[in-house]
């Protein structure tokens, strides 16, 4: 209930203060598990992705653990069923939680760059999205968000087709790097 109240509030906010310009809505699956990977340039990126027209489905966001220490933001994130990830290390607990979300048929939301890129350019991706995609054998849905310089102008949300990965054998560093760069290349195409 709380999730949908927050989602609907943000959806209304975006409709009032920005013109939402979607491209590729036909690529947005309404069922089945997948991983949403989007670029990250604004504090508003997570609520914007969370406001996608997914009927009654939730997006379970992976968010940097520092956000959970800020009151009341941490409380709200927990109520939204987001979960923390420690950055710059292999956070096994966060990866296990992500895999649980996907195995239960849910949608996982994350930002491969791991932080906001204030320049508007794409940053170097962390390997978490690639690792989760390979371990879960679930597809990635790339999304590119382009914010306008001012309110009351269109926000462009471009949604690409699902990307499936068929890497066999042991998951090694070079494989993770290749998949991570492929995810970012798909996001870049959408910008």
C-alpha angles and dihedrals in degrees: 000000000000091000093055093044091055093042093050091046091054092044088055091046092053092047091052100042102028136031106236109222109190123189120182100022087148087068092060107103113217093199140031131046122292142147120248111212117186138169115256122221103133142044084236095062096091095048090044092053088043088056094060112130097260098143108225098345125117129219113219106212126208107214134180111272093235089071091061090060093060114091124249093007093065091052091050093047091053091049088052088053093243114150133211128250127193108228127225093023134074098264102200094183092056092046091050090051091049091051090049091053091052096043088053089056096257135140118251119205123200143148110230094206089064094218142037116285102214093188092066090238121118115261131216109284126235115230097242097098091049093047092049092046092051096043094045096038087221125137128253122233109208117212128183120200122195115187122204121236091247140024120265089046128103122279108209115220112183117189119197130201121276115277118217122199123208104185114152130200129022117353105240133180095259091051091050090048092050094049093044091053091046091055091050091046089056091050090048091053088056093052 
